[in-house]
Each structure stands twice: as C-alpha cells, then as structure tokens.
C-alpha cells in the first residue's frame, strides 16, 4: 500500500509532547491540561479555551533522577513521566488532573507539587487528585460525578474562569463525539479481511487524537478517513494471523509495528491509550445532566483491571472475546508494564482462562516503558504467530 498522506506528520507530532499543534493552541491562548488515565474524562478537559494532552515521555532513555525520588520498584512509565517533568517537558501545562487509581502514577504526580516542577513557570498551575470508585453502582457513579465537579470543573472555573455551565459541557460533549465518530470509523476498517490500514497506522491515529488539540487534529483525521475510503490494499493480505492487543500503558507505535513485523495484524487496541474503550460516543439520556452523563459513561465503559468485583472481572474477559469475534482475531496478546500490579494479575488471569474458557489463545508478556528487548520479544511473537497458524490449520482440517 502507498503510505498515508499524513503518516510522517503524525509520527513527528508524537516525537514531542509539546508538538507543533500544541504550540499553535498555546499561541491562541488556550490552556493545556495534562492527564494520564482514562478515569480523568478527556471530554471535560476540552471545554472552550482548554485542550487535553495525554502525558507521554517519547525519547526517554534514562530515569535516574525520578528513580531517586520513586525507587526502582515502580513502573518505568510513572518514572519516565516524572523524569520528563524534571527536565521541564511539561512546563506548558496549566494544570495536571490526576486520580488516585494507580499508586505509582499518583506518587509521580505528587512530585509536581512537592518539587514545584511547573509552578515556577506558571504560578496558577495546580495539581488536583480525585477519588475514583472501585465499583460501578449508582451511588459510586454519583460520587464520581461529585469528584469531577469539585476537582475538575470547579478548579478550572475558580483558577482560570473557564465556562463550566451545562451549555458549555454539552458543547464539549458534542465536539468530543465528533472526534470519536471519525476515529471509530477509521478503526472499523480493521474488521476487513484485507484492510486499507495497518495496526501501526491506527496506533498513530489514535495517539495523535489524544495528544493534540482536538480542533486542530480533527481536519487531519477527517482527511485520513476520506483517504482510506479509496486506498487500495495489496491484493494478498500481508499478515498471517490477526490478534487483539490488550494491557496497560502502550504509547509506543513501534511496539505495535514489532508485532506486525512478525506477521500478526493488531486488529483491536484494548489497552491504555487505546480506542477500545476510549472512542465511544457519550449519550446524554433524558433527564440527565451533562456531568452525570459523563460520569456514567466513563464508569460503564471503563475496562481497567482496577475494578475487582466479579461482574467487572468477568465482563473484561467477555469484552475481549467479543472484540476477537467482532474483529476476526485468532488470538490475544496481553502486555503489562513491569511492576504494574493491576495488569500483572490481569495478564496472569487471561493466560489461564482465555483459551480454556473462551476459546481464545492468549500470550502474556511483561515489558518496560522503553522497549529494550526487541530480539526476545520478536522471538516470542514469531512463536505465537506460528502456534496460531497451527491451530488454524488444525481447525480447518
């Protein structure tokens, strides 16, 4: 296939947190709001005059200073975020919105305050930590909505004068849904047996939609969608098997490309920074406020292994099986950051139950935020691809 028109541009945008489009939005006087977790609703950070930036640390090679503050027994993603902050990589933030969901990332975010990492550049900068429930009962959703009101909306209004009225929230939801529709329609192409895009290309598209101002990146995404409608794939599909990729933080498109270089087409992205969930439209039901709709939506769609009640645990496995059927996947790869407690349990559980209970072969791997074991991973991915091919032949025979 010919390269996507904006592929190189997307790669350039992802090479730096403060990329070209972020700088343009800052010049227009908009507020950059940082976050690192799905529990902080992206839509609330894209009210008029604001834009969301999902925190990454591209190009990080060493976390020595962050390790001094956090110890080497914390995940490299959280240490990389702190290291980049100490380097001044987030000095353009107006605020950092955090949740008490991951203890390691919460600890990294605390150091923004403790070390005045951004406040010296912006005296109005603030860090806010909100509580997120472990269950999705009605009372928990109401508590979550109160947390969002207190720690996000009220703080933005009090500090920066941001319009957080019902009308402003509904307008933000409408714009958010437009972005979600475009990205989801692009993602639907992966269901085709001979699709007009690769998993690597979709990974780029999803990441730029999270790391760039929505109003500035949306025209490029729309143009890419139109391009895909006429893009002709090679006559013979390039892949050998199709897989769902699940797990924790994964903001490295080269990791997806490594899997695909081994012959496995990543058809669905069920991981942190992925679109499943993440790009579902928000519905405001009759008699529901915009904030209540946001709180309910993010609690209902959330697939984080932090939820440990039986309903959610089983629901996550059924969701993975559903994705595999919907996208025609032959297997499942579950990856976790080293020292991530939530995804470590989830990975081990998936490895033991997904094939015997759901008929979905599963491979689990542990990795660092910076991928330094390419050779070992390539060998394991190649072996998994061969195993899936053998299973397919046996089933067909």
C-alpha positions as CSV (number, residue, x, y, z in Angstrom):
1,X,0.0,0.0,0.0
2,X,1.0,3.6,-0.5
3,X,1.9,5.5,2.6
4,X,-0.8,7.5,4.3
5,X,-0.6,11.2,3.4
6,X,-0.2,12.3,7.0
7,X,1.8,9.3,8.4
8,X,5.1,11.2,8.7
9,X,3.3,14.2,10.1
10,X,1.6,12.1,12.8
11,X,5.0,10.5,13.7
12,X,6.5,13.9,14.0
13,X,3.7,15.1,16.3
14,X,4.3,12.1,18.6
15,X,8.0,12.7,18.8
16,X,7.5,15.5,21.4
17,X,4.8,16.2,24.0
18,X,4.9,19.9,23.1
19,X,4.4,19.3,19.4
20,X,3.6,21.7,16.6
21,X,-0.2,21.6,17.1
22,X,0.2,22.0,20.9
23,X,2.3,25.1,20.4
24,X,-0.3,26.5,18.0
25,X,-3.0,26.1,20.6
26,X,-0.9,27.7,23.3
27,X,-0.2,30.7,21.0
28,X,-4.0,31.0,20.6
29,X,-4.2,31.4,24.4
30,X,-5.7,28.0,25.2
31,X,-4.9,26.1,28.4
32,X,-3.1,22.8,28.2
33,X,-4.4,20.3,30.7
34,X,-2.4,17.2,31.3
35,X,-3.7,13.7,32.3
36,X,-2.5,10.1,32.2
37,X,-5.5,8.0,33.0
38,X,-8.9,7.1,31.5
39,X,-10.5,7.9,34.8
40,X,-10.0,11.6,34.0
41,X,-12.6,12.2,31.4
42,X,-11.0,13.6,28.3
43,X,-14.1,15.5,27.3
44,X,-14.0,17.7,30.5
45,X,-10.5,18.9,29.5
46,X,-11.7,20.1,26.2
47,X,-14.1,22.8,27.3
48,X,-13.9,26.1,25.5
49,X,-10.5,27.6,25.9
50,X,-8.9,24.3,27.0
51,X,-7.4,21.2,25.4
52,X,-6.2,17.9,26.8
53,X,-2.7,16.4,26.5
54,X,-2.3,12.8,27.5
55,X,1.1,12.5,29.2
56,X,3.9,10.7,27.4
57,X,7.7,10.7,27.6
58,X,8.8,10.0,24.0
59,X,12.5,9.5,23.6
60,X,13.2,9.0,27.3
61,X,16.4,6.9,27.8
62,X,17.2,7.3,31.5
63,X,15.1,7.8,34.7
64,X,17.9,8.1,37.2
65,X,16.6,11.3,38.9
66,X,13.0,10.0,39.0
67,X,14.2,6.7,40.4
68,X,15.9,8.5,43.2
69,X,12.5,10.0,44.2
70,X,10.4,7.0,43.5
71,X,12.7,3.9,43.7
72,X,13.4,1.3,41.0
73,X,10.5,-0.8,42.1
74,X,7.9,1.5,40.5
75,X,6.9,1.1,36.9
76,X,9.1,2.8,34.3
77,X,6.1,4.7,32.8
78,X,5.5,6.7,36.0
79,X,9.2,7.3,36.5
80,X,9.5,8.4,32.9
81,X,6.7,10.9,33.4
82,X,8.4,12.3,36.5
83,X,11.8,12.4,34.7
84,X,10.4,14.3,31.8
85,X,8.7,16.7,34.2
86,X,12.0,17.3,36.0
87,X,13.6,18.0,32.6
88,X,10.9,20.7,32.0
89,X,8.9,18.8,29.4
90,X,5.5,19.8,30.9
91,X,6.2,23.4,31.8
92,X,3.5,24.5,29.4
93,X,0.8,22.8,31.4
94,X,-1.9,24.9,33.0
95,X,-2.9,22.1,35.3
96,X,-2.4,18.4,35.9
97,X,-5.5,16.3,36.6
98,X,-4.8,13.2,38.5
99,X,-6.8,10.3,40.0
100,X,-6.0,8.1,43.0
101,X,-6.2,5.0,40.8
102,X,-2.6,3.9,40.3
103,X,-0.4,4.4,43.4
104,X,2.8,4.7,41.4
105,X,1.4,7.3,38.9
106,X,-0.3,9.1,41.8
107,X,3.1,9.3,43.5
108,X,4.7,10.7,40.4
109,X,2.0,13.4,40.1
110,X,2.5,14.3,43.7
111,X,6.1,15.3,42.9
112,X,4.8,18.0,40.5
113,X,3.6,19.8,43.6
114,X,6.4,18.8,46.0
115,X,9.2,19.9,43.6
116,X,7.3,22.9,42.1
117,X,8.1,21.4,38.7
118,X,5.7,23.7,36.7
119,X,4.6,26.3,39.2
120,X,7.8,28.2,38.7
121,X,6.8,28.7,35.1
122,X,3.1,29.3,35.8
123,X,2.0,30.5,39.2
124,X,-1.6,29.4,38.5
125,X,-0.6,25.8,37.8
126,X,-2.3,23.3,40.0
127,X,-2.4,19.6,40.5
128,X,-5.7,18.0,41.6
129,X,-6.2,14.4,42.8
130,X,-9.7,13.0,42.6
131,X,-11.0,9.7,44.0
132,X,-12.4,7.1,41.6
133,X,-14.6,4.3,42.9
134,X,-13.8,0.6,42.7
135,X,-17.4,-0.3,41.7
136,X,-19.9,1.0,39.2
137,X,-23.1,1.1,41.4
138,X,-25.3,4.1,41.2
139,X,-24.0,5.6,44.4
140,X,-20.5,5.2,43.1
141,X,-21.3,7.0,39.9
142,X,-22.8,9.9,41.8
143,X,-19.7,10.0,44.0
144,X,-17.5,10.1,40.9
145,X,-19.6,12.9,39.4
146,X,-19.1,15.0,42.6
147,X,-15.4,14.4,42.4
148,X,-15.3,15.6,38.8
149,X,-17.3,18.7,39.8
150,X,-15.0,19.5,42.7
151,X,-11.6,18.6,41.3
152,X,-12.0,19.4,37.6
153,X,-14.8,21.8,36.9
154,X,-14.7,24.0,40.0
155,X,-10.9,24.2,39.9
156,X,-10.9,25.3,36.3
157,X,-13.6,27.8,36.9
158,X,-12.1,29.3,40.1
159,X,-8.5,29.4,38.8
160,X,-8.9,30.2,35.1
161,X,-12.5,31.4,34.8
162,X,-13.4,28.5,32.4
163,X,-17.0,28.3,31.5
164,X,-18.3,25.0,33.1
165,X,-22.0,25.7,32.6
166,X,-24.4,23.0,31.4
167,X,-24.4,24.5,27.9
168,X,-20.6,24.5,27.8
169,X,-20.5,20.9,28.9
170,X,-23.0,19.8,26.2
171,X,-21.0,21.7,23.6
172,X,-17.8,19.9,24.7
173,X,-19.6,16.5,24.5
174,X,-20.8,17.3,21.0
175,X,-17.3,18.1,19.8
176,X,-15.9,15.1,21.6
177,X,-18.4,12.8,19.9
178,X,-17.5,14.1,16.5
179,X,-13.9,13.2,17.1
180,X,-14.9,9.8,18.4
181,X,-17.0,9.1,15.3
182,X,-14.2,9.9,12.9
183,X,-11.6,7.7,14.9
184,X,-14.1,4.9,15.3
185,X,-14.9,4.9,11.6
186,X,-11.2,4.7,10.8
187,X,-10.9,1.8,13.3
188,X,-13.8,-0.1,11.7
189,X,-11.5,-0.6,8.7
190,X,-9.6,-3.1,10.7
191,X,-12.5,-5.5,10.6
192,X,-11.9,-6.1,6.9
193,X,-10.0,-9.2,5.9
194,X,-7.8,-7.2,3.6
195,X,-7.9,-3.8,5.4
196,X,-6.6,-0.5,3.9
197,X,-4.5,0.3,7.0
198,X,-2.3,-1.4,9.5
199,X,-2.5,-1.6,13.3
200,X,0.7,0.6,13.4
201,X,-1.0,3.3,11.4
202,X,-4.2,3.2,13.5
203,X,-2.0,3.4,16.7
204,X,-0.5,6.6,15.3
205,X,-4.0,8.0,14.5
206,X,-5.4,7.2,18.0
207,X,-2.4,8.6,19.8
208,X,-2.4,12.0,17.9
209,X,-6.1,12.2,18.8
210,X,-5.2,12.0,22.5
211,X,-2.0,14.1,22.4
212,X,-3.0,17.0,20.2
213,X,-5.7,19.7,20.5
214,X,-8.9,18.2,19.1
215,X,-10.0,21.1,16.9
216,X,-6.5,21.2,15.2
217,X,-6.0,17.5,14.7
218,X,-9.6,16.7,13.6
219,X,-9.2,18.1,10.0
220,X,-6.2,15.7,9.5
221,X,-8.2,12.8,10.9
222,X,-11.1,13.5,8.6
223,X,-8.8,13.8,5.6
224,X,-7.2,10.4,6.6
225,X,-10.7,8.8,6.8
226,X,-11.5,10.0,3.3
227,X,-8.2,8.7,2.0
228,X,-8.8,5.3,3.5
229,X,-12.1,5.0,1.6
230,X,-10.2,5.0,-1.7
231,X,-6.9,3.5,-0.5
232,X,-6.3,0.1,-2.2
233,X,-4.6,-2.6,-0.2
234,X,-2.3,-5.2,-1.7
235,X,-4.1,-8.0,-3.5
236,X,-3.0,-10.5,-0.9
237,X,-3.3,-9.7,2.8
238,X,0.1,-9.1,4.3
239,X,-0.5,-10.7,7.6
240,X,-0.5,-14.3,8.7
241,X,-2.8,-14.1,11.8
242,X,-5.0,-11.4,13.5
243,X,-4.6,-10.5,17.2
244,X,-6.2,-8.3,19.8
245,X,-3.6,-6.4,21.8
246,X,-4.6,-5.7,25.4
247,X,-2.8,-4.4,28.5
248,X,-1.6,-1.3,30.3
249,X,0.1,1.8,29.1
250,X,1.2,1.5,25.4
251,X,2.0,4.7,23.7
252,X,4.7,3.3,21.5
253,X,3.6,2.6,18.0
254,X,6.9,0.8,17.3
255,X,5.7,-1.9,19.7
256,X,2.7,-2.5,17.5
257,X,4.9,-2.4,14.4
258,X,7.2,-5.1,16.0
259,X,4.2,-7.4,16.5
260,X,3.1,-6.8,12.9
261,X,6.6,-7.3,11.5
262,X,6.2,-10.9,13.0
263,X,3.1,-11.4,10.9
264,X,0.4,-10.6,13.4
265,X,-2.1,-7.8,12.4
266,X,-3.1,-5.9,15.5
267,X,-6.8,-5.5,14.8
268,X,-8.0,-4.2,18.1
269,X,-6.3,-1.9,20.7
270,X,-7.7,-2.8,24.2
271,X,-5.0,-1.1,26.2
272,X,-4.4,2.1,28.0
273,X,-4.0,4.8,25.2
274,X,-6.2,2.6,23.0
275,X,-9.6,3.3,21.4
276,X,-11.4,0.3,22.9
277,X,-12.6,1.7,25.1
278,X,-11.9,5.4,24.6
279,X,-13.7,6.4,21.4
280,X,-17.3,5.6,22.3
281,X,-19.8,8.5,21.9
282,X,-21.3,9.9,25.1
283,X,-25.0,9.7,25.3
284,X,-27.0,12.2,27.4
285,X,-30.2,10.4,28.5
286,X,-33.5,12.1,29.2
287,X,-33.5,13.9,32.5
288,X,-29.7,13.6,32.8
289,X,-27.3,16.4,33.2
290,X,-24.2,16.6,31.0
291,X,-21.9,15.9,34.0
292,X,-24.0,12.9,35.1
293,X,-23.8,11.5,31.6
294,X,-20.0,11.9,31.5
295,X,-19.6,10.2,34.9
296,X,-21.9,7.3,34.0
297,X,-20.3,6.9,30.6
298,X,-16.7,6.6,31.9
299,X,-17.7,4.3,34.6
300,X,-19.7,2.0,32.4
301,X,-17.2,1.8,29.6
302,X,-14.1,1.5,31.8
303,X,-12.2,-1.8,31.4
304,X,-9.5,-1.1,33.9
305,X,-8.3,-4.1,36.0
306,X,-8.6,-1.8,39.0
307,X,-12.2,-3.0,39.1
308,X,-12.0,-6.3,41.0
309,X,-15.7,-7.1,41.6
310,X,-16.9,-10.3,40.0
311,X,-19.1,-8.6,37.5
312,X,-16.3,-6.4,36.1
313,X,-13.7,-9.2,36.1
314,X,-15.9,-11.5,34.1
315,X,-17.1,-8.6,31.9
316,X,-13.5,-7.8,30.9
317,X,-12.9,-11.3,29.7
318,X,-16.2,-11.3,27.8
319,X,-15.3,-8.0,26.2
320,X,-12.0,-9.4,25.0
321,X,-13.8,-12.4,23.5
322,X,-16.4,-10.0,21.9
323,X,-13.6,-7.9,20.3
324,X,-11.9,-11.1,19.0
325,X,-15.2,-12.2,17.3
326,X,-16.0,-8.7,16.0
327,X,-12.6,-8.1,14.5
328,X,-11.9,-11.6,13.4
329,X,-8.9,-12.2,15.7
330,X,-7.2,-15.5,16.0
331,X,-5.5,-14.8,19.4
332,X,-4.9,-12.3,22.2
333,X,-1.7,-10.7,23.4
334,X,-1.7,-9.1,26.9
335,X,1.2,-6.8,27.8
336,X,1.9,-5.2,31.1
337,X,4.5,-2.7,32.4
338,X,6.9,-4.2,34.8
339,X,5.8,-3.7,38.4
340,X,2.2,-2.8,37.4
341,X,0.2,-4.7,40.0
342,X,-3.2,-4.4,38.4
343,X,-2.2,-5.6,34.9
344,X,0.1,-8.3,36.3
345,X,-2.9,-10.0,37.9
346,X,-5.0,-9.4,34.8
347,X,-2.3,-10.8,32.5
348,X,-1.8,-14.0,34.5
349,X,-5.6,-14.5,34.8
350,X,-6.0,-14.1,31.0
351,X,-3.2,-16.5,30.3
352,X,-5.0,-19.2,32.3
353,X,-8.7,-18.7,31.3
354,X,-9.0,-17.1,27.9
355,X,-8.2,-20.2,25.9
356,X,-9.9,-22.9,28.0
357,X,-12.9,-20.8,28.9
358,X,-13.4,-18.6,25.9
359,X,-11.5,-20.4,23.1
360,X,-9.1,-17.5,22.6
361,X,-5.4,-18.4,22.6
362,X,-3.5,-15.9,24.8
363,X,0.1,-14.8,25.1
364,X,1.2,-12.7,28.0
365,X,4.4,-10.5,28.2
366,X,6.0,-8.2,30.7
367,X,7.8,-5.2,29.3
368,X,9.4,-1.9,30.2
369,X,8.1,1.5,29.1
370,X,11.2,1.8,26.8
371,X,11.3,-1.3,24.7
372,X,14.9,-2.7,25.1
373,X,14.3,-6.4,24.5
374,X,13.3,-6.3,20.8
375,X,15.1,-9.5,20.0
376,X,13.5,-11.6,22.7
377,X,10.0,-10.1,22.0
378,X,10.4,-10.8,18.3
379,X,11.2,-14.5,19.0
380,X,8.2,-14.8,21.3
381,X,5.8,-13.1,18.9
382,X,7.1,-15.3,16.0
383,X,6.5,-18.4,18.1
384,X,3.0,-17.2,19.0
385,X,2.2,-16.5,15.3
386,X,3.3,-20.0,14.3
387,X,1.2,-21.5,17.1
388,X,-1.9,-19.6,16.0
389,X,-1.3,-20.8,12.4
390,X,-1.0,-24.4,13.5
391,X,-4.3,-24.0,15.4
392,X,-6.0,-22.5,12.4
393,X,-4.8,-25.4,10.2
394,X,-6.0,-27.9,12.7
395,X,-9.4,-26.3,12.9
396,X,-9.7,-26.1,9.1
397,X,-8.6,-29.7,8.8
